[in-house]
Each structure stands twice: as C-alpha cells, then as structure tokens.
Amino acid sequence: MQVKNKTVPLKTSSADDSLPLYRQVKRELQKIIEDGHYGPGKPLPSEATLALALQVSIGTLRHAVDELVHEHVLVRRQGKGTFVAPHNRARFMFQFFHVEPRWDPEDDTPREQPFPDIDCIAFAREQADEAEARALRIQPGDAVFRIENRLALRGRVVLHDRLTLSAALFRHLTEKRFSERPSTIYALFQTDFGITVLRAQERARAVAAGRAVARVLGLPAGAPVMEVHRLALTFGDRPVEYRVSTINTQAHDYVSMLSKSP
C-alpha cells in the first residue's frame, strides 16, 4: 500500500481497538515500511499527506512518527523530511557495536571509536540445535547458516562472533555474498533480504574460553572472557539472528549507553 494523496483508513484488529490512536497509526506505518513500500533511505510522504491519508490529526501522526524515530525505524533530516532509517556503519557503531578500548575515565581527551576489521572465518549450512531453534523459533534440525567472524580493533583481535541464521529466512545467502557485502551485516539483511533489524536483546556472562575460540582470540584455553548472547529482532519482535560473541576484555570493555525512553 503506497500512501499518496488518497485516504487509507486505519486497519485495526479487535486487539488494536484498545490501543491509543497514535499507537494504531504507528502500527500502520510499521506495516507500510515492513511491506517494502518505502525502502531504506527513502523519504516518506509529508506529515500532512500521511495524516490526511490515515484520517488522523497532524499531532497524532507526529506522535507515532516520534516513537518510530526513537526506535531507529525512521530518521528525520532537517529541512528534508522523514526517511526510512538505513543500516550503515554509523548506525552499527551507535546501536549495535559495544566494544571499546579501555581508557582512563579521568582522561577527557577526545577519542574516536574505531570501526572493527571483520573477517569471515567460517560459513556453513547445517542443522539447528535445540538452543538455536528455540532462539529463532524454528524446529530443531531445520536448516541454518552458521557463520563465524573474527573482529579486530586497531590490528588487535578482540572478538569472535558466531551467527546463526534461518536458511528459510535468508534464501540464496552464500559465503561469497556474505563476505563481499559492501556495508554492514545488518545492511545486507535490509537491502538484500528485506529484513530490518530494529533492536537486539543481549545477555552477558563470564566464561572460560574454549580451545577453538581461544585460538582465534590469541588466548590460552580456559582464559576468562566475556560471552554475549544476542537475539536480533525485526518488526513484531520476530527473531532473525542468534549471535554469540566472545570478547577478550584484557584491554577492552563492553560499553552500554543507557537512556530513558521519551
């Protein structure tokens, strides 16, 4: 459904009827974006056009857009309008990469966060185990892609990633396509597969490095490391990626920025 200068009454279920009107508008906008009517980086119609099409006030429309901007679904550009937020290096560093070189908190010298060098060291099509199936809401034994990446900051390997993706969701993904992507992994998901990662749930724990991962990180087996289990979510909180990251924290920290929702 492409909104132009026509009226598109809100489509709501009985469950939606109890939601505030701006939340119903938000869901309708999410559906329009999820269905691919406006691609990454593309502008939405003006707020006046959208409000007229959805038969709501400008204030209600703006409230819905504000929430989508806060959730990184949309982005406002001064003097240009509202756009579907693309996945790019800047968004990756701000929202999805949390490993930084350790620094002295008393040192207020400006520092630039380096972008990691990422190498794919393994790519295979295999069968999901129970933990992967539970995370991705598929069946044990379903086909999955298992991918391993080695990440370095300023030439020092600090992180090992193991990604699991449903093969049904990422049809035609190949090692060549993955390794030769022009931008970030989540940009590949968005541009090539129409899957937008909106947020991620992470759980961190201290573990002893296994032999294989320790070798990648240049550590002795059994060395203490940080392990982060990430579930990347798209619209409707549907899981699209299960990732286990192992971090060498000898000289690096896992940094999380906390803020209140509006």
C-alpha positions as CSV (number, residue, x, y, z in Angstrom):
1,M,0.0,0.0,0.0
2,Q,1.7,3.2,-1.2
3,V,0.3,6.3,0.5
4,K,-0.1,9.1,-1.9
5,N,-2.9,11.6,-1.9
6,K,-5.6,9.1,-1.1
7,T,-7.5,8.1,2.1
8,V,-6.4,4.9,3.7
9,P,-8.5,4.2,6.8
10,L,-6.6,2.6,9.6
11,K,-7.0,-1.2,9.6
12,T,-7.3,-2.4,13.1
13,S,-7.9,-5.7,14.8
14,S,-10.0,-6.1,17.9
15,A,-6.8,-6.2,19.9
16,D,-5.8,-2.8,18.4
17,D,-9.0,-1.1,19.3
18,S,-7.8,-0.8,22.9
19,L,-4.6,1.0,21.8
20,P,-4.3,4.8,21.8
21,L,-4.9,6.1,18.3
22,Y,-1.3,7.2,17.8
23,R,-0.2,3.5,18.5
24,Q,-2.6,2.3,15.9
25,V,-1.1,4.8,13.5
26,K,2.4,3.6,14.4
27,R,1.4,0.0,13.6
28,E,0.0,1.1,10.3
29,L,3.2,2.9,9.4
30,Q,5.3,0.0,10.5
31,K,3.3,-2.3,8.2
32,I,3.8,0.1,5.3
33,I,7.5,0.0,5.9
34,E,7.7,-3.7,6.5
35,D,5.9,-4.4,3.3
36,G,8.6,-2.6,1.4
37,H,6.6,0.3,0.1
38,Y,9.3,2.7,1.3
39,G,12.8,1.2,1.2
40,P,15.9,2.0,3.3
41,G,16.9,5.7,2.9
42,K,13.7,6.6,1.0
43,P,11.5,9.5,2.1
44,L,8.0,9.2,3.5
45,P,5.3,11.5,2.2
46,S,4.9,14.7,4.2
47,E,3.2,14.5,7.6
48,A,0.2,16.4,6.2
49,T,-0.2,13.8,3.4
50,L,0.1,10.9,5.8
51,A,-2.3,12.4,8.3
52,L,-4.9,13.0,5.6
53,A,-4.4,9.5,4.1
54,L,-4.8,7.9,7.5
55,Q,-7.6,10.2,8.6
56,V,-5.9,11.4,11.8
57,S,-4.7,14.7,13.1
58,I,-1.1,16.0,12.5
59,G,-0.5,15.8,16.2
60,T,-1.5,12.1,16.3
61,L,0.6,11.3,13.2
62,R,3.6,13.2,14.7
63,H,3.4,11.3,18.0
64,A,3.5,8.0,16.1
65,V,6.5,9.2,14.0
66,D,8.3,10.4,17.1
67,E,8.2,6.9,18.5
68,L,9.5,5.3,15.3
69,V,12.3,7.8,15.2
70,H,13.3,7.0,18.8
71,E,13.2,3.3,17.8
72,H,15.5,3.9,14.8
73,V,12.9,2.8,12.3
74,L,12.7,6.4,10.9
75,V,15.1,9.3,10.8
76,R,14.3,13.0,10.4
77,R,16.6,15.2,8.3
78,Q,16.3,18.9,8.9
79,G,14.7,20.6,6.0
80,K,14.3,17.4,4.0
81,G,11.7,15.3,5.7
82,T,11.4,11.9,7.3
83,F,13.2,8.8,5.9
84,V,13.2,5.1,6.5
85,A,16.4,4.6,8.6
86,P,19.0,2.6,6.7
87,H,21.5,0.3,8.3
88,N,25.0,1.8,7.8
89,R,28.3,2.0,9.6
90,A,27.3,4.9,11.7
91,R,24.1,3.1,13.0
92,F,26.1,-0.1,13.5
93,M,28.6,1.8,15.8
94,F,25.9,3.7,17.7
95,Q,23.3,0.9,18.2
96,F,24.9,-2.5,17.7
97,F,28.7,-2.4,18.5
98,H,29.6,-2.0,22.1
99,V,33.3,-3.0,22.4
100,E,35.7,-0.1,23.1
101,P,39.4,0.1,24.0
102,R,39.7,0.6,27.8
103,W,40.5,4.2,28.8
104,D,41.2,6.2,31.9
105,P,38.0,7.9,33.0
106,E,40.0,10.9,34.2
107,D,41.4,11.4,30.7
108,D,39.0,13.7,28.8
109,T,40.9,13.7,25.6
110,P,38.5,13.3,22.6
111,R,38.7,9.8,21.1
112,E,37.3,8.3,18.0
113,Q,35.8,4.9,18.3
114,P,37.5,2.7,15.7
115,F,35.4,0.6,13.2
116,P,36.3,-3.1,13.6
117,D,38.0,-5.0,10.8
118,I,35.8,-8.0,10.2
119,D,36.9,-11.3,8.7
120,C,34.6,-14.3,7.9
121,I,36.5,-17.4,9.0
122,A,33.7,-20.0,8.7
123,F,30.5,-20.3,6.7
124,A,28.4,-23.5,6.6
125,R,24.8,-24.7,6.1
126,E,23.9,-27.0,8.9
127,Q,21.0,-28.1,11.1
128,A,19.8,-26.1,14.1
129,D,20.4,-27.5,17.5
130,E,17.8,-27.1,20.3
131,A,19.2,-23.8,21.6
132,E,19.3,-22.2,18.1
133,A,15.9,-23.5,17.2
134,R,14.4,-22.1,20.5
135,A,16.0,-18.7,19.9
136,L,15.0,-18.4,16.3
137,R,11.5,-20.0,16.8
138,I,12.2,-22.8,14.3
139,Q,12.4,-26.6,14.7
140,P,15.5,-28.5,15.8
141,G,17.0,-29.9,12.6
142,D,15.8,-27.1,10.4
143,A,18.4,-25.7,8.0
144,V,20.5,-22.8,9.3
145,F,23.6,-20.9,8.3
146,R,26.4,-20.9,10.8
147,I,28.9,-18.1,10.3
148,E,32.0,-17.2,12.3
149,N,33.6,-13.8,12.2
150,R,36.9,-12.5,13.7
151,L,36.8,-8.8,14.7
152,A,39.9,-6.7,15.3
153,L,40.3,-3.1,16.6
154,R,43.5,-1.3,15.5
155,G,45.0,-4.6,14.5
156,R,44.3,-6.5,17.7
157,V,41.7,-9.3,17.6
158,V,39.3,-8.7,20.4
159,L,36.1,-10.5,19.4
160,H,34.8,-13.8,18.0
161,D,31.2,-13.9,16.6
162,R,29.2,-17.0,15.9
163,L,26.0,-16.1,14.0
164,T,23.1,-18.5,13.3
165,L,20.5,-17.6,10.7
166,S,17.4,-19.5,9.5
167,A,18.1,-20.7,5.9
168,A,14.4,-20.3,5.2
169,L,14.6,-16.6,6.0
170,F,17.8,-16.0,4.2
171,R,17.3,-17.9,1.0
172,H,20.2,-17.7,-1.5
173,L,22.7,-16.5,1.0
174,T,26.1,-17.6,0.1
175,E,29.6,-17.2,1.6
176,K,30.6,-15.0,-1.3
177,R,27.6,-12.8,-1.0
178,F,28.1,-12.5,2.8
179,S,31.8,-11.9,2.7
180,E,31.7,-9.4,-0.2
181,R,28.9,-7.3,1.2
182,P,29.6,-3.5,0.7
183,S,28.5,-2.5,4.2
184,T,27.5,-4.0,7.5
185,I,25.8,-7.4,8.1
186,Y,22.5,-5.7,9.1
187,A,22.7,-3.6,5.9
188,L,22.9,-6.8,3.9
189,F,19.9,-8.2,5.7
190,Q,18.0,-5.0,4.9
191,T,18.9,-4.4,1.3
192,D,19.2,-7.9,0.0
193,F,16.6,-9.7,2.1
194,G,14.1,-7.0,3.2
195,I,14.8,-7.7,6.8
196,T,15.3,-4.7,9.1
197,V,16.9,-5.4,12.5
198,L,15.3,-2.9,14.8
199,R,16.7,-3.9,18.2
200,A,18.6,-6.6,19.9
201,Q,18.2,-8.4,23.3
202,E,21.6,-9.3,24.8
203,R,22.6,-11.4,27.8
204,A,26.2,-11.3,29.0
205,R,28.1,-13.7,31.2
206,A,31.7,-14.5,32.2
207,V,33.0,-17.8,30.8
208,A,36.3,-19.7,30.3
209,A,37.4,-19.6,26.6
210,G,37.0,-22.8,24.8
211,R,40.0,-24.1,22.8
212,A,38.8,-23.1,19.3
213,V,37.7,-19.6,20.3
214,A,40.8,-19.0,22.4
215,R,42.9,-19.8,19.4
216,V,41.0,-17.1,17.4
217,L,41.5,-14.5,20.2
218,G,45.1,-15.4,20.8
219,L,44.5,-16.5,24.3
220,P,45.2,-19.7,26.3
221,A,42.4,-22.1,26.5
222,G,40.4,-21.5,29.7
223,A,41.3,-17.8,29.8
224,P,38.4,-15.6,31.3
225,V,36.4,-13.9,28.6
226,M,33.0,-12.2,28.3
227,E,30.3,-14.0,26.3
228,V,27.3,-12.1,25.0
229,H,24.3,-13.9,23.6
230,R,22.3,-11.6,21.2
231,L,18.9,-12.1,19.6
232,A,18.4,-9.6,16.8
233,L,14.7,-8.7,16.3
234,T,12.7,-7.2,13.4
235,F,9.1,-5.9,13.3
236,G,6.8,-7.6,15.7
237,D,9.8,-8.7,17.8
238,R,10.4,-11.6,15.4
239,P,13.9,-13.1,15.8
240,V,16.1,-13.1,12.7
241,E,19.6,-13.7,14.1
242,Y,21.1,-15.5,17.0
243,R,24.6,-14.5,17.8
244,V,27.2,-15.5,20.4
245,S,30.0,-13.0,20.8
246,T,33.1,-13.8,22.8
247,I,35.1,-10.8,23.9
248,N,38.7,-10.6,25.1
249,T,38.4,-8.0,27.9
250,Q,42.1,-7.7,28.8
251,A,42.3,-4.3,27.2
252,H,38.7,-3.6,26.0
253,D,35.3,-3.1,27.7
254,Y,31.8,-3.8,26.8
255,V,30.1,-0.4,26.9
256,S,26.3,0.2,27.1
257,M,24.7,3.6,27.0
258,L,21.5,3.9,29.0
259,S,18.8,6.5,28.5
260,K,15.2,6.9,29.3
261,S,12.5,6.5,26.7
262,P,10.6,9.6,25.8
